[in-house]
Amino acid sequence: MEGLNMVANNLRALVIDDTPAMRQLLWIVLRGLGISQVAEAENGRDALANLADGCSANPDFIVCDLKMGEMPGIEFIYRLRQSRTVANPGVPVFVLTGEDDPAVLDAATGVGANSVRRKPIMPRLLREDIESSLGYRVAGPHCPPTLEAAWSYSGKGSIIA
């Protein structure tokens, strides 16, 4: 990509999803992109509490689901953007969701999501979002085809929740 001013080797990510398998898959994808510092939260409430308490190192970006029990993604993003206790309320937030209602997807953008993508997403698209939002070239190699295939799997037992 042209115009990216440096390579980021030490990016920190926060993954928020109520499905353990999705958090694990995102961890694998992010590691495949060379991002080794990945914190996790099960829902928006836990993520905000960890960010405000400093339990999670200030992430360079957040990957967030929309449908979560304790605090859905839209509410999380809204509260994050309004927060006076989080070190960087403007941190880029990339939404990955199984939601297909255009009004809900638009609402996520409206409260401050940097990108909204439907699951399944290809790792290269997440990489593009990270690079374009942060202005850094992601250090790791592109995900191998096996990860692309695992990510896009949507058959019985799907991880697209």
C-alpha positions in Angstrom: 0.0 0.0 0.0 1.3 3.4 -0.9 1.5 6.2 1.7 1.8 4.0 4.8 4.6 5.7 6.7 6.1 2.9 8.8 5.9 -0.8 9.7 4.1 -1.5 13.0 5.7 -4.5 14.9 4.1 -4.0 18.3 0.5 -3.2 17.7 -1.9 -4.0 20.5 -5.4 -5.2 19.8 -8.5 -5.7 21.9 -11.0 -8.3 20.7 -14.5 -8.1 22.1 -16.9 -11.0 21.3 -19.1 -13.2 23.4 -18.3 -16.3 21.4 -15.0 -18.0 22.7 -14.4 -19.6 19.3 -14.6 -16.3 17.5 -12.2 -14.7 20.0 -9.8 -17.6 19.4 -10.1 -17.3 15.6 -9.5 -13.6 15.7 -6.4 -14.2 17.9 -5.1 -16.6 15.3 -5.8 -14.2 12.5 -4.2 -11.3 14.3 -1.2 -13.4 15.2 -0.9 -14.4 11.5 -0.8 -10.7 10.7 2.1 -10.3 13.1 0.1 -8.7 15.9 1.2 -10.5 19.0 -0.4 -8.4 21.8 -4.1 -9.4 21.8 -6.3 -8.8 24.8 -9.9 -10.2 25.0 -13.2 -9.3 26.5 -16.5 -11.2 26.4 -18.7 -8.0 26.1 -18.7 -4.3 26.0 -19.2 -3.8 29.7 -16.1 -5.9 30.6 -14.0 -4.1 27.8 -14.9 -0.7 29.1 -14.2 -1.6 32.6 -10.8 -3.0 31.6 -9.9 0.0 29.5 -10.9 2.5 32.3 -9.0 0.5 35.0 -6.0 0.2 32.8 -6.3 -3.7 33.0 -5.9 -3.8 29.2 -2.9 -2.0 27.8 -4.1 0.8 25.7 -5.0 -0.9 22.4 -4.0 0.5 19.1 -7.3 -0.9 17.7 -10.4 -2.8 18.8 -12.3 -5.6 16.9 -15.8 -5.8 18.2 -19.0 -7.8 17.7 -22.4 -6.1 17.8 -24.6 -8.8 19.3 -23.3 -9.4 22.9 -25.3 -10.0 26.1 -24.0 -7.7 28.8 -23.4 -4.7 26.6 -23.9 -4.9 22.8 -21.3 -3.5 20.4 -23.2 -0.3 19.5 -23.6 0.7 23.1 -19.9 -0.1 23.8 -18.8 2.1 20.9 -21.0 4.9 22.0 -19.8 4.8 25.6 -16.2 4.4 24.5 -16.4 7.5 22.3 -18.1 9.5 25.2 -15.7 8.2 27.9 -13.6 10.5 30.0 -11.9 7.6 31.8 -10.5 5.7 28.9 -7.0 6.8 27.8 -7.9 6.9 24.1 -11.6 7.1 23.4 -10.9 7.7 19.7 -9.1 4.3 19.2 -10.2 2.7 15.9 -13.0 0.2 16.3 -13.6 -2.4 13.6 -17.0 -4.1 13.8 -17.3 -7.7 12.7 -20.9 -8.9 12.9 -23.4 -11.5 11.7 -26.0 -8.8 11.7 -27.6 -8.1 8.4 -30.1 -5.3 9.2 -28.8 -2.2 7.3 -30.2 0.2 10.0 -28.2 -1.6 12.7 -25.0 -1.6 10.5 -25.5 2.2 9.9 -26.1 2.8 13.6 -22.7 1.2 14.3 -21.0 3.6 11.9 -23.1 6.5 13.4 -21.8 5.9 16.9 -18.2 5.9 15.7 -17.1 2.5 14.3 -14.3 2.9 11.8 -15.5 0.0 9.7 -18.4 -2.4 9.8 -18.0 -5.7 8.1 -20.2 -8.7 8.0 -19.0 -12.1 9.1 -17.4 -14.1 7.7 -14.6 -11.6 6.9 -11.4 -12.4 5.1 -8.2 -11.6 7.1 -6.9 -9.4 4.2 -9.9 -7.1 4.7 -9.2 -6.8 8.4 -5.6 -6.1 7.6 -6.7 -3.4 5.1 -8.9 -1.8 7.8 -6.0 -1.8 10.3 -3.5 -0.3 7.8 -5.8 2.4 6.5 -7.0 3.5 9.9 -3.6 3.5 11.6 -1.4 4.5 8.8 1.0 1.6 9.5 1.9 -1.4 7.4 1.1 -4.5 9.4 4.4 -6.3 9.9 3.3 -10.0 9.5 2.7 -11.9 6.3 -0.8 -12.2 4.8 -2.7 -15.0 6.4 -2.2 -18.4 4.8 -5.0 -19.8 2.6 -5.9 -22.2 5.4 -6.8 -19.3 7.7 -8.8 -17.6 4.9 -10.8 -20.9 4.5 -11.3 -21.3 8.2 -12.4 -17.7 8.6 -15.0 -17.9 5.8 -16.4 -21.3 7.0 -20.1 -20.8 7.5 -21.5 -24.4 7.5 -23.1 -26.3 10.3 -21.5 -25.4 13.6 -20.6 -22.0 12.2 -18.5 -19.5 14.1 -20.3 -16.6 12.5 -22.4 -15.8 15.5 
